[in-house]
Amino acid sequence: MENQSVAQKLEALVKLQFIDTKLDELKKLRGDLPDEVQDLEDEIEGYRTRQSRYEGNQKEIEEGIKKHKEAIKEAEKLIKKYTEQQKNVRNNREFDAITKEIELQELEIQICEKKIKEGKEQIQEKKEEIEKTDSFVKERGEHLETKKRELDGILAESHEEEKRLMGDREKAAKKIEDKL
């Protein structure tokens, strides 16, 4: 290398530049396709994350509905208990206190029924959101597969040439001084 003439050094640089230009043309042939594929994969992953969050929320709502149903059963038991106690009262104050407890439990049942109804509506909304997200994932997945096939086709066409050029580039780079 050190005993090369200036002309030989320039020829080696020109050859390296030519190889680099060919490699750049191959990369340009791919265009934005690799970025598009990556963006679509990220978008699909985002939809799947959103979908799992919706499913988690749906499970939480279903658990809440179960708890409200249990609270209704408990309130009904208390109403029966208080109704039995009402039969054995000794004075009006005791009767009024038990009547208020019964009314309180009836209100508790109404509140729980309302929350169950709201929960069912929320579950329906979540199901609709999940279905929408499913359709987005399916649509984007089909688009992604098309882009991947297109990219794979381009890569298959240029793979051998790119491999050969990379080998040529390494050989050409060895003939050039590091400082150049």
C-alpha positions, 0 to 999 in steps of 0.5 A: 500500500505504501509503495502505491502511486497516486494514480493507483490510490485514486483508482482504488478509491474510484473502484470503492466508490463505484461499489458503494454507489451500486450498494446504495442503488440496491438499498434505494431499490428497497425504498421505504419498504423496510420502514413501512413494514416496521411501522405496520408491525408496530401499529399491529402491536399497538392494536393488540396491546389495546385489545388486551387492555380492553379484555382486561377491563372487561374482566374487571367489569365482570368481576364487579358484576359478580360482586354486586350480585353477591351483595344483592343476595346478602341484602336479600338475606338481611331483609328476610332476617329483619322481617323475622325480627319485625315479628318479635319487636317489643316497641315502636322504636325497635320496629322503626329501626328494623323498618329503616334497615329493611329500606336500606337493604332495598336501596342497596339492592336497587343500587347494585342492580343499577351498577349491574346494568351499567356494567353490562352496558360497559361490557357490550361497549368493550366487546364492540371495541374489541371487534373493531380492534380485531378488524383493524388488526386483520386489515393491517395484518393483510396489508403487512403480509403484502408489504412483507412479500414485496420486500422479500421479493426485492431482497431475494432478487438483490441478495446475491448481488449485494453479497457479491458487492460486499465481498468486492467492497472488502477486497477494495477497502483492503487496498486503500490506506486507512487514512484515505 
